[in-house]
Amino acid sequence: MSCDDAFFASDTASSQMDPSHIFYWGVDYVYQQIIVEPGKWMVTLTLLFLTVIFFWKDSHRNFPPGPMPKPIFGNLDHLRNKPHIALTNLKNCYGDVYSLKLGWRKAVVVCSYEGIQEGLLGLQTVCNFRPNLPSAKLLYCGNPEKGLLFATCEEKLKLKKDFIFHVLDTFCLCGELLQETLADETFNLVCSLVDHQGPVCVHSHLESLALRIQLLLVVGKLYDPDDVNFMEIMRTSKLRAALFKFNLYDYLPKLFTRFGKLEERILSERIHMQLDYLRQILNSHKDCYNPNIINDMMDHMLVVMENNEDMGLLDQEDLDYLFLEICGLGFRAISASILWLLAYMITFQDIQKKVQQELDNVVGSERLPVATDQPFLPYTCAVILETHRLASVIPLTFPHRTGKYCKFQGYDIPKDTIMLFNIWNLHHDSRYWINPMKFDPTRFLHEDGSLHIPDHFLPFGAGSRACPGESLVELEVFIIFTNLLHQLELHPLDGNPPSLEGECVGHVLQPKPFYFNVIPRF
């Protein structure tokens, strides 16, 4: 079967499955069953007694304070819905650094800039490990070390991340094809919005576009949105992304391993199908390999391996999971960033008009915005930065873990403690931002109108675990946003602007689906 044929076999069960509910069971429901079921009250009392003794001992150590956990579940109930808000509220009670119990695991939540900086930069060799989570094994079919997100910080991981940084910077800074493709696809979106009669919603369009661009970078092909292979890759990517949500399966595996067996099987089968599909494409790249013609990431990797720049560290599985992860990670965060921008522009019409005025002054009406316009559009860039701050699309970093004992912010932190860095709180803290809940792009501008980016602005994290796709996010968001605003006026539906209350989809905070009206500007 060729790579252009329908590679994936659709599964009825997987197509009907809601990714947001994979392996997730309500804490309250299970907790109540244990407490009220007749005949188990003695077990409950015993567990409660042991839990109190266990946490009493902890409270007498130099460990951060925190809320009293429930028996068995600890403080997992705080992570059920909008965890960034719940963790920020707890900060107001327990301080910038406090502790939680996630099941039986110790966790420390860090909310201040000083603490985040110390954890991600000052102690990055100690705090930048990942916890051993069952969902990570599912994501990589038993071996998280083969990927990027949950791999140990060793030479192999550094090599992979350096490769991604280099290739993305090359494509974003010098890749005319990528910029032209983004502009063309955005223009097609503009035309479809204008041709559509009545209110429009672009959530699915932007998710599809972001994933198609990432596939273009990896395999060198721009898939049609209706392509069978693309739709199956989208479905698999969404299933994998759903596992990044906090769930009981990760923190109470002995209680919950028997749940979700069907979902586990379906996910494993789909991951293996996508790995096989990508390997077929890689083999076709090898068949026509020319080191002087580099079209995509696979070509770049073949050059790296031919020149032995990987020092023999990467095997076939490393390549398989590297390309799988690049394809599926980040597309939802990119689309969410653009959706937040549109929501704010629809809500704040005066700011939308200022952006369009700047675009008219710099770009004019005879051409479309391009990446080289960016230095001459400081107010537009400030709007993008303020959206990153206020929306905080990735409100919490992925869980870190201490690799050994350390002294952190005056506390003694044992080995294997989970570290959660609350970026949402950092971006909404009145100690660092004036009127932090206000959408105000001028906070990113100097008095002379030039761009100003403060140190406590960390939408992509920091340190060795920082997002390697920052340059791609910046380029995609800039090109798509400026092209949409250049061509269209965005207006609220029936005078009602979109809700600015986000919802967590996996690890991404995105606006709830909204409709709006468009009017062509030219």
Secondary structure, DSSP 8 states (H G I E B T S, - for coil): --TTS------HHHHH--GGGTT---HHHHHHHHHHSTT-HHHHHHHHHHHHHHHHHHHTSS-------BTTTBTGGGGSS-HHHHHHHHHHHH-SEEEEEETTEEEEEE-SHHHHHIIIIITHHHHBB----HHHHHHTTT-GGGSSTTS-SSHHHHHHHHHHHHHHHHHHHH-HHHHHHHHHHHHHHHHHHHHS-S-B--HHHHHHHHHHHHHHHHHS----TT-HHHHHHHHHHHHHHHTTS--HHHH-HHHHTTS-HHHHHHHHHHHHHHHHHHHHHHHHHHHT--TT---SHHHHHHHHHHTTTTTT---HHHHHHHHHHHHHSSHHHHHHHHHHHHHHHHH-HHHHHHHHHHHHHHT-SSS---GGGGGG-HHHHHHHHHHHHHH-SS-B---EE-SS-EEETTEEE-TT-EEEEBHHHHHT-TTTSSSTTS--GGGGB-TTS-B---TT--TT--GGGS-TTHHHHHHHHHHHHHHHHHHEEEEEBTTB-----EEEETTEEEE----EEEEE--
